[in-house]
Amino acid sequence: MEGLSQEEFERYDRQLRIPYFGVDAQMKLKKSAVMVAGVGGLGSSAAIFLAAAGVGKLRIVDCGEVELSNLNRQILYSTEDIGRPKVFAALERLRAINPNVEIEAIKEEITEDNIEELLNGVNLVVDGQDNFETRFIINKACVRAFKPCIHGAVYAFEGRLMTIIPGKGPCLRCLIPQDPKEMASIPILGPLPGIVGAFEALEAIKLLTGVGDPLLGKLLIIDGETFSFYKIEIKKNPSCPVCGNVK
């Protein structure tokens, strides 16, 4: 792969100025591939910042179409996109943000049957899901494939973030051993998924470049109502059916 072009040097100028980031880290981003599993509220924000930062390839996966009720938080879309498949509308927006990034749009529901194929060729996964059934499918597959997964979730004024690195820390099943009750429509204040999705992008960039310390073995809780941030230690469960035997 070629180095950075003059256009890329200018595009990424501000992050290249960070002394411990620089060209080496930018080249690592350029050589990386990330799967954004769901381009709703969380995935919209994460995908925008990953594309803007210069990740080489983004694989965006979502089976949904843009609805009017999405537009308070899913910032990849506009009113004109209502009724369109999210991945195709997102592809156009992300290409417009950064034409240097390869965008692969896959309009599919993530299932046990296709998750391994979807993970093929990517370095890590950003969880942009709104249900735990699919999150657990992704978590299990990432642990099996030894690929990091960055988990994000939102509810009303609250956001949560956890970085899962197989063999180095707990997985989502360690945090949530039992299947929680699913909600048909989750109450969400629009900025929260934007904040959490941006944090997911930040964690992804750190893992891909090796810069900074990931949120490993900790759950970050954001209380938007009081603007408080909490970290809770999460320990790996040696009896976890997903990662208990992974070292």
PAZAPA-4460 file (N, C-alpha, C; in steps of 0.05 Angstrom, whole numbers, plus 32768, in hexadecimal, padded with zeros to 4 digits):
% residues 247
    n_x    n_y    n_z   ca_x   ca_y   ca_z    c_x    c_y    c_z   seq   type   mol
   8011   7FE8   8000   8000   8000   8000   8012   8019   8000     1      M     A
   800A   802C   7FF0   8018   8046   7FEF   8016   8055   8009     2      E     A
   8028   8068   800D   8026   8079   8024   800F   808D   8022     3      G     A
   8011   80A2   8032   7FFC   80B6   8032   8000   80C9   801B     4      L     A
   7FEB   80D0   800E   7FEC   80E4   7FF8   7FED   8100   8004     5      S     A
   7FF3   8114   7FF4   7FF3   8130   7FFD   7FD7   8138   8007     6      Q     A
   7FC3   812E   7FF9   7FA7   8134   8001   7FA2   8128   801D     7      E     A
   7FAB   8110   8022   7FA7   8103   803C   7FB6   8111   8052     8      E     A
   7FCF   811A   804C   7FDE   812A   8060   7FCE   8142   8068     9      F     A
   7FC1   814F   8055   7FB2   8167   805C   7F98   8160   806A    10      E     A
   7F8A   814B   8061   7F71   8142   806C   7F74   813A   808A    11      R     A
   7F8A   812C   8090   7F8E   8122   80AB   7FA1   8133   80BB    12      Y     A
   7FA6   814B   80B2   7FBA   815D   80BE   7FB9   815F   80DC    13      D     A
   7FA1   8163   80E7   7F9E   8168   8104   7FA6   814F   8115    14      R     A
   7F9E   8137   810B   7FA5   8120   811B   7FC2   8118   8116    15      Q     A
   7FCD   811E   80FF   7FE9   8119   80FA   7FFB   812A   810B    16      L     A
   7FF1   8141   8115   8000   8152   8126   8003   8148   8142    17      R     A
   7FF4   8133   814A   7FF7   8127   8164   8011   8118   8164    18      I     A
   8024   8120   8176   8040   8115   8174   8041   80F6   8175    19      P     A
   8030   80EA   8186   8031   80CC   8189   801D   80BE   8177    20      Y     A
   8012   80CD   8164   8000   80C1   8150   800F   80C2   8135    21      F     A
   800F   80D8   8127   801F   80DC   8110   801A   80C9   80F9    22      G     A
   802D   80C8   80E6   802A   80B9   80CD   8028   809B   80D2    23      V     A
   8037   8091   80E4   8036   8074   80E9   801A   806B   80F1    24      D     A
   800D   8079   8103   7FF2   8072   810C   7FDF   8076   80F5    25      A     A
   7FE2   808B   80E5   7FD0   8090   80CF   7FD2   807A   80BA    26      Q     A
   7FEA   8070   80B5   7FED   805A   80A2   7FE0   8040   80AD    27      M     A
   7FE1   803C   80C7   7FD4   8025   80D3   7FB6   8026   80CE    28      K     A
   7FAB   803F   80D1   7F8E   8042   80CC   7F88   803D   80AE    29      L     A
   7F99   8046   809D   7F95   8043   8080   7F95   8026   8078    30      K     A
   7FA4   8015   8086   7FA6   7FF9   8080   7F91   7FE8   808F    31      K     A
   7F7F   7FF5   809E   7F6C   7FE6   80AF   7F51   7FE5   80A3    32      S     A
   7F42   7FD1   80AC   7F26   7FCD   80A4   7F15   7FCA   80BC    33      A     A
   7EFE   7FD7   80BD   7EEC   7FD7   80D4   7ED0   7FD0   80CB    34      V     A
   7EC3   7FBF   80D9   7EA7   7FB9   80D4   7E96   7FC9   80E8    35      M     A
   7E84   7FD9   80DD   7E71   7FE7   80EE   7E57   7FD7   80EC    36      V     A
   7E50   7FCA   8102   7E39   7FB7   8103   7E20   7FC6   810B    37      A     A
   7E13   7FD2   80F7   7DFC   7FE2   80FC   7E02   8000   80F8    38      G     A
   7DF4   800D   80E6   7DF9   802A   80E2   7DE0   803A   80EA    39      V     A
   7DD8   8036   8103   7DC3   8046   810F   7DD0   805D   811E    40      G     A
   7DC7   8062   8136   7DD2   8079   8145   7DEF   8076   814C    41      G     A
   7DF6   805F   8158   7E12   805A   815F   7E24   8058   8147    42      L     A
   7E1B   8047   8134   7E2B   8042   811C   7E2F   805B   810A    43      G     A
   7E1A   806C   8109   7E1C   8084   80F9   7E34   8095   8103    44      S     A
   7E35   809A   811C   7E4A   80AB   8128   7E65   809E   8125    45      S     A
   7E66   8084   812C   7E80   8075   812A   7E8A   8075   810D    46      A     A
   7E79   806F   80FA   7E81   806D   80DE   7E8B   8088   80D4    47      A     A
   7E7E   809D   80DB   7E86   80B8   80D2   7EA2   80BE   80DB    48      I     A
   7EA8   80B9   80F5   7EC2   80C0   8100   7ED8   80AD   80F6    49      F     A
   7ED1   8094   80F2   7EE5   8081   80E7   7EEC   8088   80CB    50      L     A
   7ED8   8090   80BB   7EDD   8098   809F   7EEE   80B2   809F    51      A     A
   7EE6   80C5   80B0   7EF4   80DE   80B0   7F11   80DB   80BA    52      A     A
   7F16   80C7   80CB   7F31   80C3   80D6   7F43   80B4   80C2    53      A     A
   7F37   80A7   80AE   7F47   809B   8099   7F4B   807D   809C    54      G     A
   7F38   806F   80A9   7F39   8052   80A8   7F37   8048   808B    55      V     A
   7F48   8035   8084   7F4A   802D   8068   7F31   8022   805C    56      G     A
   7F23   8011   806C   7F0A   8005   8062   7EF5   8003   8078    57      K     A
   7EDD   800A   8071   7EC6   8007   8083   7EB2   7FF4   8077    58      L     A
   7EAB   7FDF   8085   7E96   7FCD   807D   7E7E   7FD4   808E    59      R     A
   7E69   7FDF   8082   7E51   7FE6   8091   7E3B   7FD2   808B    60      I     A
   7E30   7FC8   80A1   7E1C   7FB2   809E   7E02   7FBA   80AD    61      V     A
   7DEC   7FBA   809F   7DD2   7FC1   80AA   7DBC   7FB8   8097    62      D     A
   7DA6   7FAE   80A2   7D91   7FA4   8091   7D79   7FB8   8090    63      C     A
   7D7B   7FCE   809E   7D65   7FE0   80A1   7D63   7FF6   808C    64      G     A
   7D4D   8004   808C   7D48   801B   807B   7D44   8033   808D    65      E     A
   7D4A   804A   8082   7D48   8063   8091   7D2B   806A   8096    66      V     A
   7D25   8070   80AF   7D0A   8078   80B8   7D0B   8093   80C4    67      E     A
   7CF5   80A1   80C4   7CF3   80BC   80CE   7CFC   80BD   80EB    68      L     A
   7CF4   80A9   80FB   7CFB   80A9   8118   7D19   80A4   811D    69      S     A
   7D28   809D   8108   7D45   8099   810B   7D54   80B4   810C    70      N     A
   7D48   80C9   8101   7D57   80E1   80FA   7D5E   80F2   8112    71      L     A
   7D54   80EC   812A   7D5D   80FB   8141   7D79   80F4   814B    72      N     A
   7D83   80DD   8141   7D9D   80D3   814B   7DAF   80C7   8136    73      R     A
   7DA4   80BE   8120   7DB4   80B0   810B   7DBE   80C4   80F7    74      Q     A
   7DD5   80D0   80FD   7DDE   80E9   80F0   7DEA   80E4   80D4    75      I     A
   7DEB   80CB   80CB   7DF3   80C6   80AF   7DDD   80CD   809B    76      L     A
   7DC5   80D0   80A5   7DAE   80D2   8092   7D9F   80EC   8094    77      Y     A
   7D91   80F2   807E   7D80   810A   807C   7D64   8102   8076    78      S     A
   7D52   8115   8076   7D36   8110   8071   7D32   8103   8055    79      T     A
   7D42   810B   8042   7D40   8100   8027   7D47   80E2   8026    80      E     A
   7D54   80D8   803B   7D5C   80BC   803A   7D46   80A9   8045    81      D     A
   7D31   80B4   804F   7D1C   80A3   805A   7D12   808E   8046    82      I     A
   7D12   8075   804E   7D0A   805F   803D   7D21   8052   802E    83      G     A
   7D39   805E   802F   7D50   8052   8022   7D5E   803E   8034    84      R     A
   7D6B   8029   802A   7D7C   8018   803B   7D92   8029   8048    85      P     A
   7D95   8025   8062   7DA9   8035   8071   7DC5   8033   8066    86      K     A
   7DCD   801A   805F   7DE9   8016   8056   7DEF   8025   803C    87      V     A
   7DDB   8028   802A   7DE1   8036   8011   7DE1   8054   8015    88      F     A
   7DCF   805E   8026   7DD0   807B   802C   7DEA   8081   803B    89      A     A
   7DF2   8070   804E   7E0A   8074   805D   7E23   8073   804B    90      A     A
   7E23   8061   8039   7E39   805E   8026   7E3E   8079   8017    91      L     A
   7E29   8085   800D   7E2C   809E   7FFF   7E37   80B4   8011    92      E     A
   7E2C   80B5   8029   7E35   80CB   803C   7E52   80C7   8044    93      R     A
   7E5A   80AE   8049   7E75   80A8   8052   7E89   80AD   803C    94      L     A
   7E82   80A6   8023   7E94   80AB   800D   7E97   80C9   8009    95      R     A
   7E82   80D8   800E   7E84   80F5   800B   7E96   8101   8021    96      A     A
   7E95   80F5   8039   7EA6   80FF   804E   7EC3   80FA   8049    97      I     A
   7ECA   80E1   803F   7EE5   80DA   8039   7EE7   80C6   8022    98      N     A
   7EEC   80CF   800A   7EEE   80BD   7FF3   7F06   80AA   7FF4    99      P     A
   7F19   80AF   8006   7F30   809D   8008   7F29   8083   8016   100      N     A
   7F12   8081   8024   7F0B   806A   8033   7EFA   8057   8021   101      V     A
   7F00   803E   8021   7EF0   802A   8013   7ED8   8023   8024   102      E     A
   7EC0   8026   8019   7EA8   8021   8028   7E9A   8008   801C   103      I     A
   7E95   7FF4   802C   7E87   7FDC   8023   7E6C   7FDC   8031   104      E     A
   7E56   7FDE   8022   7E3B   7FDE   802E   7E2E   7FC3   802A   105      A     A
   7E26   7FB7   8041   7E19   7F9D   8040   7DFE   7F9F   804D   106      I     A
   7DE9   7F9C   803D   7DCE   7F9D   8048   7DC5   7F81   8050   107      K     A
   7DCB   7F7A   8068   7DC4   7F5F   8073   7DBF   7F62   8091   108      E     A
   7DAF   7F50   809B   7DAC   7F4C   80B8   7DC3   7F3B   80C1   109      E     A
   7DD0   7F43   80D8   7DE6   7F33   80E2   7DDB   7F1B   80F1   110      I     A
   7DE3   7F03   80E9   7DD9   7EEA   80F5   7DF1   7ED7   80FB   111      T     A
   7DEA   7EC2   8108   7DFE   7EAD   810D   7E09   7EA2   80F3   112      E     A
   7DF9   7EA2   80DE   7E00   7E96   80C5   7E14   7EA7   80B5   113      D     A
   7E13   7EC1   80B8   7E24   7ED2   80A7   7E39   7EE2   80B5   114      N     A
   7E3A   7EE0   80D0   7E4C   7EF1   80DF   7E69   7EEB   80D9   115      I     A
   7E70   7ED2   80D6   7E8C   7ECB   80D1   7E96   7ED7   80B6   116      E     A
   7E85   7ED5   80A2   7E8C   7EE1   8088   7E8E   7EFF   808A   117      E     A
   7E7C   7F0B   8099   7E7D   7F28   809C   7E96   7F32   80AA   118      L     A
   7EA1   7F21   80BC   7EB9   7F29   80CB   7ED2   7F24   80BA   119      L     A
   7ED0   7F15   80A5   7EE8   7F0F   8095   7EF4   7F28   8089   120      N     A
   7F0E   7F2C   808F   7F1C   7F42   8084   7F1C   7F5C   8094   121      G     A
   7F0E   7F5D   80AA   7F0E   7F75   80BB   7F1F   7F71   80D4   122      V     A
   7F29   7F88   80DE   7F3A   7F87   80F6   7F2B   7F88   8110   123      N     A
   7F14   7F96   810F   7F04   7F98   8127   7EE8   7F9F   8120   124      L     A
   7ED6   7F9E   8134   7EB9   7FA3   8130   7EB0   7FB9   8143   125      V     A
   7EA1   7FCC   8138   7E93   7FE0   8148   7E76   7FD7   814A   126      V     A
   7E6D   7FD4   8163   7E51   7FCB   8168   7E3F   7FE3   8167   127      D     A
   7E2E   7FE4   8152   7E1A   7FF9   814F   7DFE   7FEE   8152   128      G     A
   7DFB   7FD8   8160   7DE1   7FCA   8162   7DCD   7FD7   8176   129      Q     A
   7DB4   7FD1   8172   7D9F   7FDA   8185   7D92   7FC3   8193   130      D     A
   7D9D   7FAA   8191   7D91   7F93   819E   7DA8   7F81   81A7   131      N     A
   7DA3   7F72   81BD   7DB8   7F62   81C9   7DBB   7F47   81BB   132      F     A
   7DA6   7F3D   81AE   7DA9   7F24   81A0   7DBF   7F26   818B   133      E     A
   7DBF   7F3B   817B   7DD3   7F3E   8167   7DEE   7F45   8173   134      T     A
   7DEE   7F55   8188   7E07   7F5B   8196   7E15   7F42   81A0   135      R     A
   7E06   7F2F   81AA   7E12   7F16   81B4   7E1C   7F05   819D   136      F     A
   7E0F   7F05   8186   7E19   7EF7   816F   7E34   7F03   8167   137      I     A
   7E36   7F1D   8166   7E4F   7F2B   815E   7E65   7F25   8173   138      I     A
   7E5E   7F28   818C   7E71   7F23   81A2   7E7D   7F07   81A0   139      N     A
   7E6C   7EF3   819D   7E75   7ED7   819B   7E88   7ED3   8183   140      K     A
   7E80   7EDE   816C   7E90   7EDA   8154   7EAB   7EE8   8156   141      A     A
   7EAB   7F00   8162   7EC4   7F0F   8165   7ED7   7F01   8178   142      C     A
   7ECC   7EF5   818D   7EDD   7EE6   81A0   7EE9   7ECE   8191   143      V     A
   7ED9   7EC0   8182   7EE3   7EA9   8173   7EF9   7EB0   815F   144      R     A
   7EF5   7EC8   8152   7F08   7ED1   813D   7F1F   7EE1   8149   145      A     A
   7F1F   7EE6   8163   7F34   7EF6   8170   7F35   7F12   8164   146      F     A
   7F1D   7F1E   8160   7F1C   7F39   8155   7F0E   7F4B   816A   147      K     A
   7F1A   7F62   8170   7F0E   7F74   8183   7EF3   7F7D   817B   148      P     A
   7EE2   7F82   818E   7EC7   7F8D   818A   7EC3   7FA4   819E   149      C     A
   7EB9   7FBA   8194   7EB4   7FD1   81A5   7E96   7FD3   81A8   150      I     A
   7E8D   7FCF   81C1   7E70   7FCE   81C7   7E67   7FE9   81D0   151      H     A
   7E51   7FF2   81C5   7E44   800B   81CD   7E26   8006   81D0   152      G     A
   7E1A   8014   81E3   7DFD   8012   81E7   7DF3   802D   81F3   153      A     A
   7DDA   8033   81ED   7DCE   804B   81F8   7DB1   8046   8201   154      V     A
   7DA9   8055   8215   7D8D   8054   821E   7D87   806F   822B   155      Y     A
   7D74   807D   821F   7D6B   8097   822A   7D83   80AA   822C   156      A     A
   7D8C   80B2   8244   7DA3   80C4   8248   7DBD   80B4   824D   157      F     A
   7DBC   809A   824D   7DD3   808A   8255   7DE1   807D   823D   158      E     A
   7DFB   807D   823D   7E0B   806F   8229   7E1F   805D   8236   159      G     A
   7E26   8047   8229   7E39   8034   8233   7E4D   802C   821E   160      R     A
   7E65   8027   8227   7E7B   8020   8214   7E8D   800B   8221   161      L     A
   7E95   7FF7   8212   7EA7   7FE2   821B   7EB7   7FD7   8204   162      M     A
   7ED1   7FD4   8208   7EE2   7FCA   81F3   7EE9   7FAD   81F9   163      T     A
   7EE3   7F9B   81E6   7EE7   7F7F   81EA   7EFF   7F75   81D9   164      I     A
   7F14   7F6B   81E6   7F2B   7F61   81D7   7F2E   7F44   81DF   165      I     A
   7F26   7F31   81CE   7F27   7F15   81D5   7F42   7F0C   81DF   166      P     A
   7F42   7EFD   81F5   7F5B   7EF3   8201   7F68   7F06   8214   167      G     A
   7F5F   7F1F   8215   7F6B   7F33   8226   7F58   7F3E   823B   168      K     A
   7F3F   7F39   8238   7F2C   7F45   824B   7F10   7F38   8248   169      G     A
   7EFD   7F42   8257   7EE2   7F37   8256   7ED4   7F3D   823C   170      P     A
   7EBF   7F2C   8236   7EAF   7F31   821F   7E93   7F3A   8228   171      C     A
   7E82   7F3E   8215   7E67   7F48   821B   7E57   7F35   822C   172      L     A
   7E5C   7F1B   8229   7E4E   7F07   8239   7E57   7F07   8256   173      R     A
   7E70   7F10   825A   7E7A   7F13   8276   7E6B   7F29   8284   174      C     A
   7E65   7F3E   8274   7E56   7F55   827F   7E39   7F4F   8282   175      L     A
   7E2D   7F41   826F   7E10   7F3B   826F   7E0C   7F1D   826B   176      I     A
   7E0D   7F0E   8280   7E0B   7EF0   827E   7DF0   7EE7   8274   177      P     A
   7DDB   7EF5   827B   7DC0   7EEC   8273   7DB5   7EFF   825E   178      Q     A
   7DA5   7EF4   824B   7D99   7F05   8237   7D86   7F19   8243   179      D     A
   7D8A   7F33   823F   7D77   7F47   8249   7D5E   7F48   8238   180      P     A
   7D49   7F53   8244   7D31   7F57   8235   7D35   7F6C   821F   181      K     A
   7D2D   7F65   8207   7D30   7F78   81F1   7D19   7F8C   81F0   182      E     A
   7D1E   7FA4   81E7   7D0A   7FB9   81E4   7D05   7FBE   81C6   183      M     A
   7CEC   7FC2   81BF   7CE5   7FC7   81A3   7CEF   7FE3   819B   184      A     A
   7CEB   7FF7   81AC   7CF4   8012   81A6   7D02   801D   81BF   185      S     A
   7D1C   8022   81BC   7D2C   802B   81D3   7D2A   804A   81D4   186      I     A
   7D24   8055   81EC   7D24   8072   81EE   7D41   807C   81ED   187      P     A
   7D46   8090   81DD   7D61   809A   81D9   7D60   80B8   81D4   188      I     A
   7D70   80C7   81E3   7D75   80E3   81DD   7D8A   80E5   81C7   189      L     A
   7D85   80F3   81B2   7D95   80F2   819A   7DB3   80F4   819D   190      G     A
   7DBE   8107   81AD   7DDB   810A   81AF   7DEA   80F2   81BB   191      P     A
   7DDC   80E1   81CB   7DEA   80CC   81DA   7DF7   80B7   81C7   192      L     A
   7DE8   80AC   81B3   7DF6   809A   81A1   7E0C   80A7   8191   193      P     A
   7E09   80C1   818C   7E1F   80CF   817E   7E38   80D0   818F   194      G     A
   7E35   80D5   81A9   7E4C   80D5   81BC   7E58   80BA   81BE   195      I     A
   7E48   80A6   81C3   7E52   808A   81C7   7E5F   8080   81AD   196      V     A
   7E52   8086   8196   7E5D   807D   817D   7E78   808A   8177   197      G     A
   7E7B   80A3   817F   7E95   80B1   817C   7EAA   80A4   818E   198      A     A
   7EA2   809D   81A6   7EB4   808F   81B8   7EBC   8073   81AD   199      F     A
   7EA9   8066   81A0   7EAF   804C   8193   7EC4   8050   817D   200      E     A
   7EC1   8065   816D   7ED4   806B   8158   7EF0   8071   8164   201      A     A
   7EF0   8080   817A   7F09   8086   8188   7F17   806D   8191   202      L     A
   7F08   805B   819E   7F13   8041   81A7   7F1E   8031   818F   203      E     A
   7F0F   8031   8179   7F18   8022   8161   7F32   802D   8157   204      A     A
   7F34   8047   8155   7F4D   8054   814C   7F64   804D   815E   205      I     A
   7F5F   804D   8178   7F75   8046   818B   7F7E   8029   8187   206      K     A
   7F6B   8017   8184   7F73   7FFB   8181   7F81   7FF7   8166   207      L     A
   7F78   8004   8151   7F84   8000   8137   7FA0   800B   8135   208      L     A
   7FA5   8020   8144   7FBF   802E   8142   7FD2   8027   8159   209      T     A
   7FC7   801B   816F   7FD8   8015   8186   7FDD   802E   8197   210      G     A
   7FCF   8043   8192   7FD3   805C   81A2   7FBF   805D   81B8   211      V     A
   7FC8   8062   81D1   7FB6   8065   81E8   7FAE   804A   81F4   212      G     A
   7F9F   804B   8209   7F97   8034   8218   7F79   802E   8213   213      D     A
   7F72   8016   820A   7F56   8010   8205   7F47   800C   821E   214      P     A
   7F2D   800D   821C   7F1A   800A   8233   7F16   7FEC   8238   215      L     A
   7F2B   7FDF   8240   7F2B   7FC2   8243   7F25   7FBB   8260   216      L     A
   7F11   7FA9   8264   7F09   7FA0   827E   7EFA   7FB5   828E   217      G     A
   7EEF   7FC8   827F   7EE0   7FDE   828C   7EC7   7FE4   827C   218      K     A
   7EB2   7FEC   8289   7E9A   7FF6   827C   7E98   8014   8282   219      L     A
   7E98   8024   826D   7E94   8041   8271   7E77   8047   826F   220      L     A
   7E6D   8054   8284   7E51   805D   8284   7E4F   807B   8283   221      I     A
   7E40   8085   8270   7E3D   80A2   826D   7E20   80A9   8275   222      I     A
   7E1E   80BA   8289   7E04   80C4   8292   7E01   80E0   8286   223      D     A
   7DF2   80E2   8270   7DEF   80FC   8263   7DDE   8110   8272   224      G     A
   7DCD   8106   8284   7DBC   8117   8294   7DCC   8128   82A8   225      E     A
   7DE0   811B   82B4   7DF1   8129   82C8   7E0D   812F   82BD   226      T     A
   7E12   8126   82A5   7E2C   8128   8298   7E42   811B   82AA   227      F     A
   7E3C   8103   82B2   7E4F   80F4   82C3   7E59   80DC   82B3   228      S     A
   7E72   80D5   82B8   7E7F   80BE   82AB   7E89   80AB   82C1   229      F     A
   7E82   8092   82BD   7E8A   807D   82D1   7E98   8066   82C2   230      Y     A
   7EAC   805B   82CF   7EB9   8042   82C5   7EB4   802C   82DA   231      K     A
   7EAA   8016   82D0   7EA5   7FFF   82E1   7EB7   7FE8   82D8   232      I     A
   7EC6   7FDC   82EA   7ED8   7FC6   82E3   7EC7   7FAD   82DD   233      E     A
   7ECD   7FA1   82C6   7EC0   7F88   82BE   7ED5   7F73   82BC   234      I     A
   7ED2   7F5E   82CB   7EE6   7F48   82CB   7EDD   7F31   82B8   235      K     A
   7EF0   7F25   82AC   7EEB   7F0E   829B   7EE0   7EF7   82AC   236      K     A
   7ECA   7EEB   82A3   7EBE   7ED5   82B1   7ECB   7EBB   82A7   237      N     A
   7ED9   7EAD   82B8   7EE6   7E94   82AF   7ED3   7E7F   82A6   238      P     A
   7EB9   7E82   82AE   7EA4   7E6F   82A6   7E94   7E79   828F   239      S     A
   7E9C   7E90   8283   7E8D   7E9B   826D   7E8C   7E87   8256   240      C     A
   7E74   7E82   824B   7E72   7E6E   8235   7E7D   7E78   821B   241      P     A
   7E83   7E92   8219   7E8E   7E9D   8200   7EAC   7E9F   8202   242      V     A
   7EB7   7EAC   8217   7ED3   7EB2   8218   7EE2   7EA5   822F   243      C     A
   7ED4   7E95   823F   7EE1   7E89   8257   7EFA   7E7A   8252   244      G     A
   7EFB   7E6C   823B   7F12   7E5B   8235   7F25   7E69   8221   245      N     A
   7F20   7E82   821A   7F31   7E90   8207   7F48   7E9F   8216   246      V     A
   7F60   7E99   820D   7F77   7EA6   8219   7F89   7EB2   8204   247      K     A
***
